């Protein structure tokens, strides 16, 4: 009875329980993607702000290039811009002042020349009939205005004697009479000037005055060239200002580029970053590597005995070695790629003559075993909590991968093993 029970239990164990066969390999954790950090300008690394394995966020400062020379260039450019701006303002003020002076001078010179030309023409040819007529009408109109002013003044005197108007009103009337008297005198003098006969000396004097006024006008017009020169100087300063602004923009951009920031969030993968301080780097040279934390992978080596059994898509158990023992096998992974062997030649190559000689002398143990690279995708989460302590997976951690190459009932696995030993099973396609 006991034997039957034992047989039944063994049968149940072999038939209903499953087990797996794994291919083991040693490897390490790597980032699925990474970014090479390269400076955009040449320079010397002044200070490094991050360390290997440090988690950083996008935009965090990574390192700073020496910026003393560029700061001096910036200050020099700012001073030059201030000087050019001051020159532009001063030139504009000079142009405005000279423009006003030249315009006024030209207007006065033209008026004086017109007067000199009219006077010379009268002396040389005599007045025109319409000029004489106009002068006579001016004298007549001045007489009429004076007569009216006299009548008004006499009337105001009588009214003042009767105390009908004030002293101020009487004085105003007297002042008006004096003004009209002056206008009459000027009109008479002008008419007399028109009717006067001039001798040769007076004509020469008028001709000299005309030539003098013409010279004054020429000098006034020549001063416009000074304004043109100032305008050209203004244009030159404005162009220089624009050029210096562009130069400052370029210098400021280079100054900003001395502070290199993280293009993505991730983990610093470069070993011993502090030793990079003081090193000269070129534009486009890789200084740091930042690994992305969105996806981790396991890069491991599988023995040539197990490699033919490894296929993409197979599941695996991952042991992260720095984690506490007994807990670290909680991580799962999936085979992503199976590459060529790590040694030259590969499994398809025949054994060389040296290896054959070693085999004859030392036996088959002298043959070296080949290993093949396999990449696995580590499944989330990338952390575990043990007794309240949080352990996080980081790139570079050592790992052991156990790739499940077979997962069957125990009875099926035993049956397949027997068939393989007898050489009657070449493909894993039997399912009981």
C-alpha positions as CSV (number, residue, x, y, z in Angstrom):
1,X,0.0,0.0,0.0
2,X,2.8,2.4,0.9
3,X,4.6,1.6,-2.4
4,X,1.5,2.2,-4.4
5,X,1.0,5.6,-2.6
6,X,4.6,6.5,-3.2
7,X,4.3,5.6,-6.9
8,X,1.1,7.6,-7.1
9,X,2.7,10.7,-5.5
10,X,5.7,10.4,-7.9
11,X,3.4,10.0,-10.9
12,X,1.4,13.1,-9.8
13,X,4.7,15.0,-9.3
14,X,6.1,14.1,-12.6
15,X,2.9,14.5,-14.6
16,X,1.2,17.6,-13.1
17,X,4.2,19.6,-11.9
18,X,6.4,21.7,-14.3
19,X,10.0,22.7,-14.2
20,X,12.2,24.8,-16.4
21,X,15.7,24.4,-17.8
22,X,17.8,27.6,-18.0
23,X,20.9,28.9,-19.7
24,X,22.9,31.0,-17.4
25,X,25.2,33.9,-18.2
26,X,27.1,36.6,-16.4
27,X,26.5,40.2,-17.4
28,X,25.8,43.8,-16.4
29,X,23.0,46.3,-16.4
30,X,23.1,48.8,-19.3
31,X,20.8,51.6,-20.5
32,X,18.7,50.9,-23.6
33,X,19.6,54.3,-24.9
34,X,22.1,57.0,-24.1
35,X,23.2,60.4,-25.3
36,X,26.7,61.6,-25.9
37,X,27.3,65.0,-24.4
38,X,29.5,67.2,-26.6
39,X,30.5,70.8,-26.2
40,X,29.6,73.1,-29.0
41,X,32.8,75.2,-28.6
42,X,36.4,74.5,-27.9
43,X,37.7,75.1,-24.4
44,X,39.1,73.8,-21.2
45,X,36.8,72.1,-18.6
46,X,36.8,74.4,-15.6
47,X,34.6,72.4,-13.3
48,X,32.6,69.2,-13.4
49,X,29.2,69.3,-11.6
50,X,28.2,65.6,-11.8
51,X,29.7,62.3,-10.8
52,X,29.4,58.8,-12.2
53,X,26.1,57.1,-11.5
54,X,24.4,60.4,-10.4
55,X,20.8,60.8,-11.5
56,X,20.3,64.1,-13.3
57,X,17.3,65.9,-14.8
58,X,17.1,67.6,-18.2
59,X,18.6,71.1,-18.0
60,X,20.9,70.3,-15.0
61,X,24.4,71.8,-15.2
62,X,26.9,69.1,-16.2
63,X,30.2,71.0,-16.5
64,X,31.6,74.4,-17.2
65,X,34.2,75.4,-19.7
66,X,36.7,78.2,-18.9
67,X,34.9,81.5,-19.6
68,X,37.3,84.2,-18.6
69,X,38.4,85.2,-22.1
70,X,34.8,85.3,-23.3
71,X,33.7,87.5,-20.3
72,X,36.5,89.9,-21.3
73,X,35.3,89.9,-24.9
74,X,31.7,90.6,-23.7
75,X,32.8,93.5,-21.5
76,X,34.9,94.9,-24.4
77,X,32.0,94.6,-26.8
78,X,29.6,96.3,-24.4
79,X,32.0,99.2,-23.9
80,X,32.4,99.6,-27.7
81,X,28.6,99.6,-28.2
82,X,28.2,102.3,-25.5
83,X,30.9,104.4,-27.3
84,X,29.2,103.9,-30.7
85,X,25.8,104.7,-29.3
86,X,27.2,108.0,-27.8
87,X,28.8,108.9,-31.1
88,X,25.5,108.3,-32.9
89,X,23.5,110.5,-30.5
90,X,26.2,113.3,-30.7
91,X,26.3,113.2,-34.5
92,X,22.5,113.4,-34.7
93,X,22.5,116.4,-32.5
94,X,25.3,118.1,-34.6
95,X,23.3,117.4,-37.7
96,X,20.1,118.9,-36.3
97,X,21.9,122.0,-35.0
98,X,23.8,122.6,-38.2
99,X,20.8,121.9,-40.3
100,X,18.9,124.6,-38.5
101,X,21.8,127.1,-38.7
102,X,22.5,126.4,-42.4
103,X,18.8,126.7,-43.3
104,X,18.5,130.0,-41.5
105,X,21.7,131.3,-43.0
106,X,20.7,130.3,-46.6
107,X,17.3,132.0,-46.1
108,X,18.9,135.2,-44.9
109,X,21.5,135.1,-47.7
110,X,18.8,134.7,-50.3
111,X,16.8,137.5,-48.9
112,X,19.8,139.8,-48.8
113,X,20.8,138.8,-52.4
114,X,17.2,139.5,-53.6
115,X,17.4,142.9,-52.0
116,X,20.8,143.7,-53.5
117,X,19.7,142.5,-56.9
118,X,16.6,144.8,-56.8
119,X,18.7,147.8,-55.6
120,X,21.3,147.2,-58.3
121,X,18.6,146.9,-61.0
122,X,17.0,150.1,-59.9
123,X,20.3,152.0,-60.0
124,X,21.3,150.5,-63.3
125,X,18.0,150.7,-65.2
126,X,15.7,152.8,-63.1
127,X,12.4,151.9,-61.5
128,X,9.6,150.2,-63.3
129,X,6.3,152.0,-63.8
130,X,4.4,149.7,-61.5
131,X,7.0,150.1,-58.8
132,X,6.6,153.9,-59.0
133,X,2.8,153.5,-59.0
134,X,3.0,151.3,-56.0
135,X,5.2,153.7,-54.1
136,X,2.8,156.6,-54.8
137,X,-0.1,154.6,-53.6
138,X,1.8,153.7,-50.4
139,X,2.4,157.4,-49.7
140,X,-1.2,158.3,-50.4
141,X,-2.4,155.5,-48.1
142,X,0.0,156.7,-45.4
143,X,-1.4,160.3,-45.7
144,X,-5.0,159.0,-45.3
145,X,-4.1,156.9,-42.2
146,X,-2.3,159.9,-40.6
147,X,-5.2,162.2,-41.2
148,X,-7.6,159.8,-39.6
149,X,-5.2,159.3,-36.7
150,X,-5.0,163.1,-36.2
151,X,-8.8,163.4,-36.1
152,X,-9.0,160.6,-33.6
153,X,-6.4,162.2,-31.4
154,X,-8.1,165.6,-31.4
155,X,-11.4,164.0,-30.5
156,X,-9.8,162.1,-27.7
157,X,-8.2,165.4,-26.4
158,X,-11.6,167.1,-26.2
159,X,-13.1,164.0,-24.5
160,X,-10.2,163.9,-22.0
161,X,-10.8,167.6,-21.2
162,X,-14.4,166.7,-20.4
163,X,-13.1,163.8,-18.4
164,X,-14.9,161.3,-20.7
165,X,-11.8,159.2,-21.4
166,X,-8.8,158.2,-19.3
167,X,-5.2,159.3,-19.7
168,X,-4.3,155.8,-20.9
169,X,-6.8,156.0,-23.8
170,X,-5.4,159.4,-24.8
171,X,-1.8,158.0,-24.7
172,X,-2.8,155.1,-27.0
173,X,-4.4,157.5,-29.5
174,X,-1.2,159.6,-29.5
175,X,0.9,156.5,-30.0
176,X,-1.2,155.4,-33.0
177,X,-0.7,158.9,-34.6
178,X,3.1,158.6,-34.2
179,X,3.2,155.2,-35.8
180,X,1.2,156.4,-38.9
181,X,3.5,159.4,-39.1
182,X,6.5,157.0,-39.2
183,X,4.9,154.9,-41.9
184,X,4.3,158.1,-44.0
185,X,8.0,159.1,-43.7
186,X,9.2,155.6,-44.8
187,X,6.8,155.6,-47.8
188,X,8.1,159.0,-48.9
189,X,11.8,157.9,-48.5
190,X,11.1,154.7,-50.5
191,X,9.4,156.7,-53.3
192,X,12.2,159.2,-53.3
193,X,14.7,156.4,-53.6
194,X,12.9,155.0,-56.6
195,X,12.9,158.4,-58.3
196,X,16.5,159.3,-57.4
197,X,19.2,159.3,-60.1
198,X,22.5,157.5,-59.2
199,X,26.0,158.3,-60.3
200,X,28.8,155.9,-61.3
201,X,30.3,155.5,-57.8
202,X,26.9,154.6,-56.3
203,X,26.4,152.0,-59.1
204,X,29.8,150.4,-58.5
205,X,29.0,150.3,-54.8
206,X,25.7,148.5,-55.5
207,X,27.4,146.1,-57.9
208,X,30.0,145.3,-55.2
209,X,27.3,144.7,-52.6
210,X,25.5,142.4,-55.1
211,X,28.7,140.3,-55.6
212,X,29.3,140.2,-51.8
213,X,25.8,138.8,-51.2
214,X,26.3,136.3,-54.0
215,X,29.5,135.1,-52.2
216,X,27.6,134.9,-48.9
217,X,25.0,132.7,-50.5
218,X,27.6,130.4,-52.0
219,X,29.3,130.0,-48.7
220,X,26.0,129.2,-47.0
221,X,25.2,126.6,-49.7
222,X,28.7,125.1,-49.2
223,X,28.0,124.5,-45.6
224,X,25.4,121.9,-46.7
225,X,28.4,119.6,-47.5
226,X,29.3,119.6,-43.9
227,X,25.9,118.1,-43.1
228,X,26.4,115.5,-45.8
229,X,29.8,114.6,-44.2
230,X,28.1,114.3,-40.8
231,X,25.3,112.1,-42.3
232,X,27.9,109.8,-43.8
233,X,29.7,109.6,-40.5
234,X,26.3,108.8,-38.9
235,X,25.7,105.9,-41.4
236,X,29.2,104.6,-40.7
237,X,28.6,104.6,-36.9
238,X,25.2,102.9,-37.3
239,X,26.7,100.1,-39.4
240,X,29.5,99.7,-36.9
241,X,26.9,99.5,-34.1
242,X,24.9,96.8,-35.9
243,X,28.1,94.8,-36.6
244,X,29.2,95.1,-33.0
245,X,25.7,94.0,-31.8
246,X,26.0,90.8,-33.9
247,X,29.5,90.2,-32.5
248,X,28.2,90.7,-29.0
249,X,25.4,88.2,-29.7
250,X,27.9,85.6,-30.9
251,X,30.1,86.2,-27.9
252,X,27.2,86.0,-25.5
253,X,26.1,82.7,-27.2
254,X,29.6,81.3,-26.8
255,X,29.6,82.5,-23.2
256,X,26.3,80.6,-22.6
257,X,27.7,77.6,-24.3
258,X,30.5,77.4,-21.7
259,X,27.8,76.0,-19.4
260,X,26.9,72.6,-20.7
261,X,23.5,71.2,-19.5
262,X,21.9,67.8,-19.7
263,X,19.9,67.3,-22.9
264,X,17.8,64.5,-21.2
265,X,17.0,63.1,-17.8
266,X,19.1,60.1,-16.9
267,X,22.2,58.7,-15.2
268,X,25.8,59.7,-15.7
269,X,27.6,56.7,-17.3
270,X,31.1,58.2,-17.6
271,X,33.7,56.8,-15.1
272,X,35.5,59.2,-12.7
273,X,34.2,62.5,-14.1
274,X,36.4,64.6,-11.8
275,X,39.6,63.6,-13.6
276,X,38.2,65.5,-16.7
277,X,38.6,68.9,-14.9
278,X,41.4,70.9,-16.5
279,X,41.3,68.9,-19.7
280,X,41.1,70.7,-23.1
281,X,38.2,69.6,-25.3
282,X,37.3,70.3,-28.9
283,X,34.0,71.1,-30.4
284,X,32.0,67.9,-30.9
285,X,34.2,65.8,-28.7
286,X,32.3,63.3,-26.4
287,X,32.9,64.3,-22.8
288,X,30.1,62.5,-21.0
289,X,27.5,59.8,-21.6
290,X,24.0,60.1,-20.2
291,X,22.0,56.9,-20.1
292,X,18.2,57.1,-20.2
293,X,16.3,55.6,-17.3
294,X,13.2,54.7,-19.3
295,X,14.4,51.2,-20.1
296,X,17.3,49.0,-18.8
297,X,18.8,46.0,-20.5
298,X,21.0,43.2,-19.4
299,X,24.1,42.5,-21.6
300,X,25.4,39.0,-20.8
301,X,27.6,36.2,-22.2
302,X,26.1,32.7,-22.8
303,X,28.2,29.6,-23.1
304,X,28.4,27.9,-26.5
305,X,26.8,24.8,-25.0
306,X,23.6,26.8,-24.2
307,X,23.6,29.4,-26.9
308,X,21.8,27.3,-29.5
309,X,18.9,27.0,-27.1
310,X,18.5,30.7,-26.6
311,X,15.8,32.4,-28.7
312,X,14.4,35.9,-28.8
313,X,11.3,36.4,-26.8
314,X,12.3,33.8,-24.1
315,X,11.8,34.8,-20.5
316,X,14.5,35.1,-17.9
317,X,15.2,35.6,-14.3
318,X,17.7,38.2,-13.4
319,X,19.9,38.2,-10.3
320,X,21.2,41.7,-9.5
321,X,24.3,40.9,-7.5
322,X,24.6,44.0,-5.3
323,X,21.1,43.4,-3.9
324,X,20.5,41.2,-0.8
325,X,20.8,37.5,-1.5
326,X,17.6,35.6,-1.5
327,X,15.7,38.6,-2.7
328,X,17.5,39.6,-5.9
329,X,15.8,37.1,-8.2
330,X,12.6,39.0,-8.3
331,X,13.5,40.7,-11.5
332,X,12.2,39.4,-14.9
333,X,13.5,40.0,-18.4
334,X,12.9,39.0,-22.0
335,X,15.5,38.1,-24.6
336,X,15.8,40.9,-27.2
337,X,18.8,39.9,-29.3
338,X,21.3,37.1,-29.7
339,X,24.5,38.2,-31.3
340,X,27.6,36.6,-32.7
341,X,30.1,35.0,-30.3
342,X,32.6,37.2,-28.5
343,X,35.7,35.6,-30.0
344,X,36.8,35.8,-33.6
345,X,35.7,33.1,-35.9
346,X,32.5,31.9,-34.2
347,X,31.1,28.4,-33.7
348,X,31.1,27.7,-37.4
349,X,34.9,28.0,-37.7
350,X,36.9,24.8,-37.4
351,X,39.5,24.3,-34.6
352,X,42.9,25.6,-35.6
353,X,46.1,23.5,-35.8
354,X,47.4,24.9,-32.5
355,X,44.2,23.9,-30.7
356,X,44.4,20.3,-32.3
357,X,48.0,19.9,-31.0
358,X,47.0,21.1,-27.6
359,X,44.1,18.6,-27.6
360,X,46.4,15.7,-28.5
361,X,48.9,16.7,-25.8
362,X,46.6,17.9,-23.0
363,X,43.2,16.4,-23.8
364,X,39.9,18.0,-24.7
365,X,40.0,20.2,-21.6
366,X,42.6,22.4,-23.3
367,X,39.9,23.7,-25.7
368,X,38.7,27.1,-24.8
369,X,34.9,27.5,-24.4
370,X,33.4,30.3,-26.5
371,X,30.8,32.7,-25.2
372,X,28.1,34.6,-27.1
373,X,26.5,38.0,-26.4
374,X,22.8,38.0,-25.5
375,X,20.8,41.2,-24.7
376,X,17.7,41.1,-22.5
377,X,15.1,43.7,-21.8
378,X,14.7,44.2,-18.0
379,X,11.1,44.4,-17.0
380,X,9.8,47.0,-14.5
381,X,9.9,47.9,-11.7
382,X,13.6,48.8,-11.5
383,X,13.6,48.8,-7.7
384,X,12.7,46.7,-4.7
385,X,12.0,47.3,-1.0
386,X,13.5,45.0,1.6
387,X,12.8,45.6,5.2
388,X,12.0,49.2,4.5
389,X,15.1,49.8,2.5
390,X,14.7,50.8,-1.2
391,X,17.2,49.2,-3.6
392,X,17.3,50.7,-7.2
393,X,18.8,49.1,-10.2
394,X,21.6,51.2,-11.8
395,X,23.6,50.9,-14.9
396,X,26.8,49.0,-14.4
397,X,25.5,46.6,-11.7
398,X,26.6,43.0,-12.1
399,X,23.9,40.6,-13.0
400,X,23.3,36.9,-13.6
401,X,20.8,35.9,-16.2
402,X,18.9,32.6,-16.1
403,X,17.2,32.3,-19.5
404,X,14.4,29.8,-19.5
405,X,15.0,27.7,-22.6
406,X,12.5,25.0,-21.7
407,X,9.5,24.9,-19.5
408,X,7.5,21.6,-19.5
409,X,6.0,19.0,-17.2
410,X,8.7,17.0,-15.5
411,X,7.7,13.8,-17.3
412,X,8.0,15.5,-20.7
413,X,11.4,16.8,-19.9
414,X,12.6,13.4,-18.8
415,X,11.2,11.7,-21.9
416,X,12.9,14.3,-24.1
417,X,16.2,13.8,-22.3
418,X,16.0,10.0,-22.9
419,X,15.3,10.6,-26.6
420,X,18.1,13.0,-27.0
421,X,20.5,10.6,-25.3
422,X,19.4,7.9,-27.8
423,X,19.7,10.4,-30.7
424,X,16.1,10.0,-31.7
425,X,15.0,13.6,-31.0
426,X,16.4,16.4,-33.1
427,X,13.7,19.1,-32.7
428,X,11.9,20.2,-29.5
429,X,8.4,19.6,-30.8
430,X,7.1,16.8,-28.6
431,X,4.3,17.7,-26.1
432,X,2.8,15.0,-23.9
